[in-house]
Amino acid sequence: MERLRARGEDSGRVTAGATGSDSGLDVMGALRRSHAAASITVASVGEEVVLAGWVQRRRDHGGVIFVDLRDRGGLVQIVFKPDTSPECHERASGLRAEYVILVRGRVQRRSDETVNPKLPTGEVEVLVDEVRVLNRATPPPFAIEDDPDVDESVRMRHRVHDLRRAPLQKALRLRHRLFQAVRASLSDQGFLEIETPMLTRSTPEGARDFLVPSRLQPGSFYALPQSPQIMKQLLMVAGFDRYFQIARCFRDEDQRADRQLEFTQVDLEMAFVGVEEVLACLEELTVRACAESAGIEFPRPFPRISYAEAMARFGSDRPDTRIQLELVDLTDAFERSDFRAFRGVVDSGGIVKCLPIHDAEALSRGQIDRLEAMVKKELGGKGLAWIRVDGNGDWQSPIAKFLSEAERGAIAKRCEARPGSLLFFQADDATRANAILSRLRVDLGRRLGRVDGRDHELLFVVDFPLFEAAEGGELTYVHQPFVAPHEEDLALLDSDPARVRGTHYDVVMDGVELGSGSLRNHRADVQRRIFDVMGYGRKQTEERFGFLLNALESGAPPHGGFAFGLDRWVMVLAGAESLREVIAFPKTQRGQDLLLEAPSEAEDLQLEELSLRVRRPAQ
Ligand code: ASP
């Protein structure tokens, strides 16, 4: 564990002569911390140490007072005995939770009955000779422990207390190590760290912009960057060759568990490269950063899977392939079916897909009913058709009676149905059917232990489509409009743009998308054709992106890059459930900072200076 490294703090020596007084401002006197709590081990027995931190807990045991002292790295037990130092003992009886103290004492072994095997410092304690109360504290709103029994909103409102808890301390240390490893790897690979502006113009990444009113240009607004995408492309045109930035990005989206309105990217861009060089750089970066920050080793090269294959086999473009369950497409088997529920979907362009789970006797009828309720309520599905093959090979199912012999044959063969198999079906539009089955695949795969032995996996998903249908039926970009198409699909841009594959790739870790990137359109004519496909008129294109097109025309090298969602990366490495567990001051699902009470109303004077008038929502 850690000894203090900063500015001579690890000398281990202690300045004598402190009085123990805690009045006045210079409460530390000449006493300075020598060790971190967690660094005290049996090797330190007999040493004199000075520790500083917070009172986690105080226990009085027949005259002897035990205090758990907590600092950044952990806990150590400190002991006050009336016969060692009556004055200290007296002071210790006044200590309360979260008081800030500085103590000098000697490390000793704990007696056998008091050894705590759960604590790294559980074999030792510090017998205190001198204590200083550096500050008192109001009673904490909840106990500072790993799993406090309070609502998350209470933790968010009292984030300072919350941040004192070990899981958050650990997560932010991991985050720091990841930052350092990322910087080291990219710097070693020849990247320059360059900042780009926060007050900028709209950067299309598929979300709403946060706008900042300009005081000096009344009626005009800056946009906060959704990403540094355009700026990093300009840096490539300007000749910087390799750029990176740990960049804050802002996207005004409806909040989900794995989104924050502002988040951090490791953003990078490289010139004179093709897909292979970018992927090689990403492998080097992720392998080193995961090893140095979390001690996780990954084999190289990473497996690659195309978007089309990932969707077909796993129903997701960020598959967790450690889960040993795969989907089966049955759409063609129902093209001429008499089973109206499936046929109707196929006729209107939807799909029929199945998730077969073998040896699924453990799933009861009650559990299937609960899954169906979840599919309808949470995932917007129409229902959950299923077939169970019993021990005799008979099919028990609410839908089997509607199926023809041929359909039953096709299902049995393609799903490899056998006694004990349970088949779940979705007939719906492709997006929803895949989303539902992929969720069932992950939930049931984990619940039933259908996971291969690997703790973690990293893979590339490649060849995403360039466009997708927007709500009005016209095409829009899948990721952002600057992705270069595949060379061999270029001709399709005019004839059948929906089939154009982009040079887009994702890095996926344990079923979580860590980030995305692509080669970019370095030729202005191709970039213009893409804006055309999306129905941007020439005028709109010039107004919004004229500066980029001009730059591309000024001598742009081929270039491509990537951006990792750093918060998500830390979340996966930390095994955390939510981004809020790896960000120091996160926002709630409703976009609020409960500690600072942001957002808040602006004062009239501020609005006036900004030439703004607010239409307050009706009460
Ligand atoms: N700008 C992209 C994003 O934010 C990443 C990239 O393509 O480099 O997702």
Boltz pocket constraint, residues with backbone or C-beta under 6 A from the ligand:
constraints:
  - pocket:
      binder: B
      contacts: [[A, 205], [A, 226], [A, 227], [A, 228], [A, 229], [A, 268], [A, 480], [A, 516], [A, 517], [A, 518], [A, 561], [A, 562], [A, 563]]
      max_distance: 6.0
